[in-house]
Amino acid sequence: MSRDLTPSRRDDSRESPSRTRAHAPRIERSPLRQESKPTSHSPLETGSSALGITRPREAPLPEFRAVFHDRGRAYRLCGSEVHTLTALGEFRVIAMDDLAKHAYGEDREEARKDIQNLSRQGLIRQGTFEGPDGSALELLTLTRNGHRFVCSNRFLPDGQSTYHGFVKRKEANHDADLYRLYQKEAGRILDRGGRNLRVVLDFELKRKLNRDFATFGTQARAEIAARHGLQVVGNKIPIPDLRIEYETREGHIARADLELTSEHYRPRQLAEKARAGFSFYVPRGEADRLRRVLDQRELTAEILSL
């Protein structure tokens, strides 16, 4: 989905960068379900959690259901449920099928149990949307209470933006695909020795750019873009769908700016994204079309299949 900077656009009100100290969980075994140490089948474990997320700074994830408190309410959660909450906080929207595949090693029954428990406690919301092929697609997001719970318990590193709620129904499927895109790209980064991955959605980049425009004005467009590792293309600042910041094997800070394209992209939009230096992830069967568009404009870009 093509998203460029529009300085007049309001910041996303669902983002909450604030963090408070965690409440130490009281571990107790649940009579309904006892778990062994949470297992992970994801290739993203090395240097990260099963979802590419750093573990909590102050409280270790429980082997059995633990009691966490937030504003007078008690929540009973196991480690895999905490990972699900933090992933939803990072990506805003995730498809149930993708969550089961990447976070539960294709164990849909285990994923379904966790989702039911989280829904029952009012921490996540489920929604049914029309998928690309017209079939029903089940998507997940945090509720307001779930978002507040993740932030107050510091389940994510300081500085990691978090989100909740379905924003625009027509964009929900595209936003959910970013979690799947992340899994592909994060695997490549980890294979090269990268670590300490951080998710940056376009919402966060837009907020920071708009803040700088309000301070320095549009005449500083080039300097503002450079400050955030972006480029000015045709008097615009193209913004990637997803940025992954990480530490290289040598200890340097690097980033991958990624764009998820579809057949609805116009050639001009694709060319702008290529000039901005983004890597493209495309659905199966769309790579040849993108290459033709770029070849006609004598542009090159990394093209990967989703």
Buried (B, 14 or more C-beta within 10 A) or exposed (E): BBBBBBBEEEEBEBBBEEBEEBBEBEEEEBEEEEBEEBEBEBBBEEBBBBBBBBBBEEBEBBBBBBBBBBEEEEBBBBBBBBBBBBBBBBBBBBBBBBBBBBBBBEBEEBBEBBBEBBBEBBBBBEBEBEBEEEEEBBBBBBBBBBBBBBBBBBBBBEEBBBBBBBBEEEEBBBBBBBBBBBBBBBBEBBEEEBBEBBBBBBBBBBBBBBEBBEEEEEEBBEEBBEEBBBBBBEEBBBBBBBBBBBBBEEEEEBBBBBBBBBEEBEBEBBBBBBBBBBBBBBBEEBBEBBBEBBEEEEBEBEBBEB
